[in-house]
């Protein structure tokens, strides 16, 4: 007898396949719409070029003339995408003329010597122009002119090495000339570290940049406590450094000069020593030795951006660094670069524009503007109304400050319908504009619900959704923990060290809130968990599903008609604009277009989608009104063997072929690998499939394997009858 086989929408990964009878247990690249599963829409590469580094922030906006822009911040370069082209608008940190080159025959490494301290770190970007190539090297002027290079190494405070695409034909020393424009440092592509017992390695583990170099010799004199680094931009405001075998503390960090000061020599029982220029400096501010127990996280934070816009002006903050602006309304804006916002704080964790009242708000920022040593992770500072440069509170303006009380650091902030949501690592606050004399009010509305990573939150139609260390939460006037049938699966497989790489993206076309994260053992984003708020409201139950879609930044459709997202490939270094890139590349995609993945040059790759059900079985029904004795009951307990003679496929829509596999087993612990029937190839003209299968329990798997295939499941029917108990 033919029986309809129906499954509840969403995944249930909290129980075994046997316990998930009548439900879906997992899959990949699928979503639920109107209660039924379907393959995800395709995506198409935009611009045709690979960007340098890992894309960590994405923001869409337009100017007064309706010109659309997408700002893309990687861990190396700030780009804008417009009119199908990418433009480098990254701010310049330093411009130094009079540099020269040294080469070695048959080697691609070139040493650039600066006439003064360059302030660069390994993997930083430098732009060269006004070039006279080193004579005798075999390189032409064009090999360097108006080209960007990644610093391969930092031999000293006045030298860097770069790696060319070809070997030098001759050896030269300090010849040729150029002007070097150094880029502001953003940070590494990955977030590394850990916490708890045994965190430390044999040589110890440290937070902050692993190493930099000493600019000038330090004498073995306890009175000499000032240390000048090649760059201190990514170092903490206070802490401890190690040079050789000596530890030196510092209480002030002047990132403009690279000078650490205010500390003490020979700290932690170490011995005074002389240190020569070019010596390696290691940040051990959060240092844990091998086998030591650490109660706080020990991490190297990744290079991140925070992007927003003040009217038509792009606001771009380097995480824990300076804030920049880029005016899209000037003539030929894509030929200009972002510049530092005058008067703004110089070290902040987050920035946000309050658009109605026109304030620029900094979170986790300096108590004294311009002094990075005063950065307070719980401190908030906002500008005067209609100003991005005035932050000094007076009786006649609306600038002000506030320090939050619950938590150790502000993790993130987003605009909501009626308020600004602010998360610390332990609580959530609402920030509302109230006008003078207080300008903003602050209200704590939840605790033990802090944000897991700075980009792990989203607001939709008055409801905030976020991921916490303690699960998933929402707030719409009341704090609520979100029931989630994939929660253990996600958190058991989460790389908690890389929590700042978690990013939340809204796909309003399908009512989806997506959290992209790093699985355990991975330092790059490779998983996604999705909450479908539209399906959840319609079906009155929480609908969750998971997948392997890897996106490092996401922006919903609004300025552009479709969602856009960044994919980071750490195995490919062939970016279009940087010579010697070793930091991977970002590919910028438009989503919900077609059925496949389309890359540069029109290369098409199939999107492999699949979904698997829990086990179902039958039992014997007793005769009752409207029932025949022996009619199978799909809610059975597995007492009886099933005989499956055939199945009738049903798809609401189908393009190309789809495959169906029946996975059979007699007991829950049996493997289905060797006892599966199929896969059966299903076309739009397939009426039925004969099977002649026997089992106590059956699970259904639906998948596609090739390009141009698409499907949306309907209601399957199986010809099932009881076949005894043995």
Secondary structure, DSSP 8 states (H G I E B T S, - for coil): -EEEE--EEEE--SS-TTTTTTEEEEEESEEEETTEEEE---EEESTT--EES-EEEEEEEE-TT--EEEEEEESS-EEEEETTEEEE---EEEEEEEEEEEE-BT--EEEEE-SS-----TT-EEEEEEEE--TTSS--GGGTTTEEEE--EEEETTEEEEE-SS-BSS-EEEEEEEEEEEE----BSS-EEE-STT-B-TT-B-SS-SEEEBSS-B-S-TT---EEBS--TTS-SSEEEEETTEEEEESEEETTTTEEES--SSGGG-----B-TT-EEEE-TT-B-BT---SS-EEE-B--EEEEEETTEEEEEETTB-EEEEESSSTTGGGS--EE-TTS-SSBSEEEEETTTTEEEEES-BSSTT-GGGB-TTEEEE--TT-SS-----TTS--EEEE--SSSSEEEEEE-SSSEEEEESSEEEEEEEEETTTEEEEEEEEES--BSSTB-EEEETTEEEEEETTEEEEESSSEEE---TTHHHHHHTB-GGGGGG-EEEEETTTTEEEEEE-BTT-SS--EEEEEEHHHHHHHTS--EEEE----SEEE-SSSSSS-EEEEEETT----SSEET--S-EEEEEEES-SSEEE-GGG-EEE---EEEE--BBBEE----TT--TT-EETB--S-B-EEEEEEE--EEEEES-EEEEEEEESSTTS-SGGGEEEEEEE-TT---EEEEEEESEEEEEEE--STT-EEEE--EEEEEEE----
